[in-house]
Amino acid sequence: MGIETLACPECSAGAKMGLPQSATVKSVTTERREKPDAERVKVRATACPNDHRFFVTFEF
C-alpha cells in the first residue's frame, strides 16, 4: 500500500490516504458518488486537516 497526498476539494489542504500500489485516483469530490459499477473501482471517505470531509474514487 502506498500513501498519496490528495488536495481537499474545499480548501486545497493536503490530506494523506493509503491506496493500493497500483491505484489510479479517478476523482476527489465533496459529493458522495453512487456505488461504482466496476469491481475494481472503490470510493472511500476521508477528511483534510481542516475537517472537510470528501470522497476519493480510485481504480486498482
MODELLER restraints for C-alpha pairs under 7 A, 6 or more apart:
rsr = mdl.restraints
at = mdl.atoms
rsr.add(forms.Gaussian(group=physical.xy_distance, feature=features.Distance(at['CA:1:A'], at['CA:18:A']), mean=6.24, stdev=0.5))
rsr.add(forms.Gaussian(group=physical.xy_distance, feature=features.Distance(at['CA:1:A'], at['CA:19:A']), mean=5.55, stdev=0.5))
rsr.add(forms.Gaussian(group=physical.xy_distance, feature=features.Distance(at['CA:1:A'], at['CA:20:A']), mean=4.45, stdev=0.5))
rsr.add(forms.Gaussian(group=physical.xy_distance, feature=features.Distance(at['CA:1:A'], at['CA:21:A']), mean=5.12, stdev=0.5))
rsr.add(forms.Gaussian(group=physical.xy_distance, feature=features.Distance(at['CA:2:A'], at['CA:18:A']), mean=5.54, stdev=0.5))
rsr.add(forms.Gaussian(group=physical.xy_distance, feature=features.Distance(at['CA:2:A'], at['CA:19:A']), mean=5.40, stdev=0.5))
rsr.add(forms.Gaussian(group=physical.xy_distance, feature=features.Distance(at['CA:2:A'], at['CA:20:A']), mean=5.95, stdev=0.5))
rsr.add(forms.Gaussian(group=physical.xy_distance, feature=features.Distance(at['CA:2:A'], at['CA:21:A']), mean=5.30, stdev=0.5))
rsr.add(forms.Gaussian(group=physical.xy_distance, feature=features.Distance(at['CA:3:A'], at['CA:16:A']), mean=6.36, stdev=0.5))
rsr.add(forms.Gaussian(group=physical.xy_distance, feature=features.Distance(at['CA:3:A'], at['CA:17:A']), mean=5.51, stdev=0.5))
rsr.add(forms.Gaussian(group=physical.xy_distance, feature=features.Distance(at['CA:3:A'], at['CA:18:A']), mean=4.41, stdev=0.5))
rsr.add(forms.Gaussian(group=physical.xy_distance, feature=features.Distance(at['CA:3:A'], at['CA:19:A']), mean=6.13, stdev=0.5))
rsr.add(forms.Gaussian(group=physical.xy_distance, feature=features.Distance(at['CA:4:A'], at['CA:16:A']), mean=5.56, stdev=0.5))
rsr.add(forms.Gaussian(group=physical.xy_distance, feature=features.Distance(at['CA:4:A'], at['CA:17:A']), mean=5.36, stdev=0.5))
rsr.add(forms.Gaussian(group=physical.xy_distance, feature=features.Distance(at['CA:4:A'], at['CA:18:A']), mean=6.22, stdev=0.5))
rsr.add(forms.Gaussian(group=physical.xy_distance, feature=features.Distance(at['CA:4:A'], at['CA:19:A']), mean=6.88, stdev=0.5))
rsr.add(forms.Gaussian(group=physical.xy_distance, feature=features.Distance(at['CA:5:A'], at['CA:14:A']), mean=5.79, stdev=0.5))
rsr.add(forms.Gaussian(group=physical.xy_distance, feature=features.Distance(at['CA:5:A'], at['CA:15:A']), mean=5.36, stdev=0.5))
rsr.add(forms.Gaussian(group=physical.xy_distance, feature=features.Distance(at['CA:5:A'], at['CA:16:A']), mean=4.43, stdev=0.5))
rsr.add(forms.Gaussian(group=physical.xy_distance, feature=features.Distance(at['CA:5:A'], at['CA:17:A']), mean=6.42, stdev=0.5))
rsr.add(forms.Gaussian(group=physical.xy_distance, feature=features.Distance(at['CA:6:A'], at['CA:14:A']), mean=5.47, stdev=0.5))
rsr.add(forms.Gaussian(group=physical.xy_distance, feature=features.Distance(at['CA:6:A'], at['CA:15:A']), mean=5.19, stdev=0.5))
rsr.add(forms.Gaussian(group=physical.xy_distance, feature=features.Distance(at['CA:6:A'], at['CA:16:A']), mean=6.23, stdev=0.5))
rsr.add(forms.Gaussian(group=physical.xy_distance, feature=features.Distance(at['CA:7:A'], at['CA:13:A']), mean=5.51, stdev=0.5))
rsr.add(forms.Gaussian(group=physical.xy_distance, feature=features.Distance(at['CA:7:A'], at['CA:14:A']), mean=4.75, stdev=0.5))
rsr.add(forms.Gaussian(group=physical.xy_distance, feature=features.Distance(at['CA:7:A'], at['CA:15:A']), mean=6.28, stdev=0.5))
rsr.add(forms.Gaussian(group=physical.xy_distance, feature=features.Distance(at['CA:8:A'], at['CA:14:A']), mean=6.27, stdev=0.5))
rsr.add(forms.Gaussian(group=physical.xy_distance, feature=features.Distance(at['CA:8:A'], at['CA:15:A']), mean=6.74, stdev=0.5))
rsr.add(forms.Gaussian(group=physical.xy_distance, feature=features.Distance(at['CA:8:A'], at['CA:48:A']), mean=6.08, stdev=0.5))
rsr.add(forms.Gaussian(group=physical.xy_distance, feature=features.Distance(at['CA:9:A'], at['CA:28:A']), mean=6.74, stdev=0.5))
rsr.add(forms.Gaussian(group=physical.xy_distance, feature=features.Distance(at['CA:9:A'], at['CA:29:A']), mean=6.01, stdev=0.5))
rsr.add(forms.Gaussian(group=physical.xy_distance, feature=features.Distance(at['CA:9:A'], at['CA:30:A']), mean=6.62, stdev=0.5))
rsr.add(forms.Gaussian(group=physical.xy_distance, feature=features.Distance(at['CA:13:A'], at['CA:48:A']), mean=6.40, stdev=0.5))
rsr.add(forms.Gaussian(group=physical.xy_distance, feature=features.Distance(at['CA:14:A'], at['CA:48:A']), mean=6.59, stdev=0.5))
rsr.add(forms.Gaussian(group=physical.xy_distance, feature=features.Distance(at['CA:15:A'], at['CA:47:A']), mean=6.93, stdev=0.5))
rsr.add(forms.Gaussian(group=physical.xy_distance, feature=features.Distance(at['CA:15:A'], at['CA:48:A']), mean=4.84, stdev=0.5))
rsr.add(forms.Gaussian(group=physical.xy_distance, feature=features.Distance(at['CA:15:A'], at['CA:49:A']), mean=6.67, stdev=0.5))
rsr.add(forms.Gaussian(group=physical.xy_distance, feature=features.Distance(at['CA:20:A'], at['CA:60:A']), mean=6.84, stdev=0.5))
rsr.add(forms.Gaussian(group=physical.xy_distance, feature=features.Distance(at['CA:22:A'], at['CA:60:A']), mean=5.44, stdev=0.5))
rsr.add(forms.Gaussian(group=physical.xy_distance, feature=features.Distance(at['CA:23:A'], at['CA:58:A']), mean=6.21, stdev=0.5))
rsr.add(forms.Gaussian(group=physical.xy_distance, feature=features.Distance(at['CA:23:A'], at['CA:59:A']), mean=5.37, stdev=0.5))
rsr.add(forms.Gaussian(group=physical.xy_distance, feature=features.Distance(at['CA:23:A'], at['CA:60:A']), mean=4.18, stdev=0.5))
rsr.add(forms.Gaussian(group=physical.xy_distance, feature=features.Distance(at['CA:24:A'], at['CA:58:A']), mean=5.43, stdev=0.5))
rsr.add(forms.Gaussian(group=physical.xy_distance, feature=features.Distance(at['CA:24:A'], at['CA:59:A']), mean=5.25, stdev=0.5))
rsr.add(forms.Gaussian(group=physical.xy_distance, feature=features.Distance(at['CA:24:A'], at['CA:60:A']), mean=6.32, stdev=0.5))
rsr.add(forms.Gaussian(group=physical.xy_distance, feature=features.Distance(at['CA:25:A'], at['CA:57:A']), mean=6.06, stdev=0.5))
rsr.add(forms.Gaussian(group=physical.xy_distance, feature=features.Distance(at['CA:25:A'], at['CA:58:A']), mean=4.26, stdev=0.5))
rsr.add(forms.Gaussian(group=physical.xy_distance, feature=features.Distance(at['CA:25:A'], at['CA:59:A']), mean=6.52, stdev=0.5))
rsr.add(forms.Gaussian(group=physical.xy_distance, feature=features.Distance(at['CA:26:A'], at['CA:57:A']), mean=5.36, stdev=0.5))
rsr.add(forms.Gaussian(group=physical.xy_distance, feature=features.Distance(at['CA:26:A'], at['CA:58:A']), mean=5.06, stdev=0.5))
rsr.add(forms.Gaussian(group=physical.xy_distance, feature=features.Distance(at['CA:26:A'], at['CA:59:A']), mean=6.94, stdev=0.5))
rsr.add(forms.Gaussian(group=physical.xy_distance, feature=features.Distance(at['CA:27:A'], at['CA:56:A']), mean=5.79, stdev=0.5))
rsr.add(forms.Gaussian(group=physical.xy_distance, feature=features.Distance(at['CA:27:A'], at['CA:57:A']), mean=5.13, stdev=0.5))
rsr.add(forms.Gaussian(group=physical.xy_distance, feature=features.Distance(at['CA:28:A'], at['CA:54:A']), mean=6.96, stdev=0.5))
rsr.add(forms.Gaussian(group=physical.xy_distance, feature=features.Distance(at['CA:28:A'], at['CA:55:A']), mean=5.72, stdev=0.5))
rsr.add(forms.Gaussian(group=physical.xy_distance, feature=features.Distance(at['CA:28:A'], at['CA:56:A']), mean=4.64, stdev=0.5))
rsr.add(forms.Gaussian(group=physical.xy_distance, feature=features.Distance(at['CA:28:A'], at['CA:57:A']), mean=6.52, stdev=0.5))
rsr.add(forms.Gaussian(group=physical.xy_distance, feature=features.Distance(at['CA:29:A'], at['CA:54:A']), mean=5.66, stdev=0.5))
rsr.add(forms.Gaussian(group=physical.xy_distance, feature=features.Distance(at['CA:29:A'], at['CA:55:A']), mean=5.39, stdev=0.5))
rsr.add(forms.Gaussian(group=physical.xy_distance, feature=features.Distance(at['CA:29:A'], at['CA:56:A']), mean=6.69, stdev=0.5))
rsr.add(forms.Gaussian(group=physical.xy_distance, feature=features.Distance(at['CA:30:A'], at['CA:53:A']), mean=6.76, stdev=0.5))
rsr.add(forms.Gaussian(group=physical.xy_distance, feature=features.Distance(at['CA:30:A'], at['CA:54:A']), mean=4.46, stdev=0.5))
rsr.add(forms.Gaussian(group=physical.xy_distance, feature=features.Distance(at['CA:30:A'], at['CA:55:A']), mean=6.04, stdev=0.5))
rsr.add(forms.Gaussian(group=physical.xy_distance, feature=features.Distance(at['CA:31:A'], at['CA:55:A']), mean=6.93, stdev=0.5))
rsr.add(forms.Gaussian(group=physical.xy_distance, feature=features.Distance(at['CA:32:A'], at['CA:55:A']), mean=6.14, stdev=0.5))
rsr.add(forms.Gaussian(group=physical.xy_distance, feature=features.Distance(at['CA:36:A'], at['CA:42:A']), mean=6.57, stdev=0.5))
rsr.add(forms.Gaussian(group=physical.xy_distance, feature=features.Distance(at['CA:40:A'], at['CA:59:A']), mean=5.56, stdev=0.5))
rsr.add(forms.Gaussian(group=physical.xy_distance, feature=features.Distance(at['CA:40:A'], at['CA:60:A']), mean=5.61, stdev=0.5))
rsr.add(forms.Gaussian(group=physical.xy_distance, feature=features.Distance(at['CA:41:A'], at['CA:58:A']), mean=5.62, stdev=0.5))
rsr.add(forms.Gaussian(group=physical.xy_distance, feature=features.Distance(at['CA:41:A'], at['CA:59:A']), mean=4.32, stdev=0.5))
rsr.add(forms.Gaussian(group=physical.xy_distance, feature=features.Distance(at['CA:41:A'], at['CA:60:A']), mean=6.62, stdev=0.5))
rsr.add(forms.Gaussian(group=physical.xy_distance, feature=features.Distance(at['CA:42:A'], at['CA:57:A']), mean=5.68, stdev=0.5))
rsr.add(forms.Gaussian(group=physical.xy_distance, feature=features.Distance(at['CA:42:A'], at['CA:58:A']), mean=5.52, stdev=0.5))
rsr.add(forms.Gaussian(group=physical.xy_distance, feature=features.Distance(at['CA:42:A'], at['CA:59:A']), mean=6.39, stdev=0.5))
rsr.add(forms.Gaussian(group=physical.xy_distance, feature=features.Distance(at['CA:43:A'], at['CA:55:A']), mean=6.54, stdev=0.5))
rsr.add(forms.Gaussian(group=physical.xy_distance, feature=features.Distance(at['CA:43:A'], at['CA:56:A']), mean=5.49, stdev=0.5))
rsr.add(forms.Gaussian(group=physical.xy_distance, feature=features.Distance(at['CA:43:A'], at['CA:57:A']), mean=4.36, stdev=0.5))
rsr.add(forms.Gaussian(group=physical.xy_distance, feature=features.Distance(at['CA:43:A'], at['CA:58:A']), mean=6.50, stdev=0.5))
rsr.add(forms.Gaussian(group=physical.xy_distance, feature=features.Distance(at['CA:44:A'], at['CA:55:A']), mean=5.60, stdev=0.5))
rsr.add(forms.Gaussian(group=physical.xy_distance, feature=features.Distance(at['CA:44:A'], at['CA:56:A']), mean=5.30, stdev=0.5))
rsr.add(forms.Gaussian(group=physical.xy_distance, feature=features.Distance(at['CA:44:A'], at['CA:57:A']), mean=6.58, stdev=0.5))
rsr.add(forms.Gaussian(group=physical.xy_distance, feature=features.Distance(at['CA:45:A'], at['CA:54:A']), mean=5.79, stdev=0.5))
rsr.add(forms.Gaussian(group=physical.xy_distance, feature=features.Distance(at['CA:45:A'], at['CA:55:A']), mean=4.45, stdev=0.5))
rsr.add(forms.Gaussian(group=physical.xy_distance, feature=features.Distance(at['CA:45:A'], at['CA:56:A']), mean=6.32, stdev=0.5))
rsr.add(forms.Gaussian(group=physical.xy_distance, feature=features.Distance(at['CA:46:A'], at['CA:53:A']), mean=5.82, stdev=0.5))
rsr.add(forms.Gaussian(group=physical.xy_distance, feature=features.Distance(at['CA:46:A'], at['CA:54:A']), mean=5.63, stdev=0.5))
rsr.add(forms.Gaussian(group=physical.xy_distance, feature=features.Distance(at['CA:46:A'], at['CA:55:A']), mean=6.21, stdev=0.5))
rsr.add(forms.Gaussian(group=physical.xy_distance, feature=features.Distance(at['CA:47:A'], at['CA:53:A']), mean=4.28, stdev=0.5))
rsr.add(forms.Gaussian(group=physical.xy_distance, feature=features.Distance(at['CA:47:A'], at['CA:54:A']), mean=5.87, stdev=0.5))
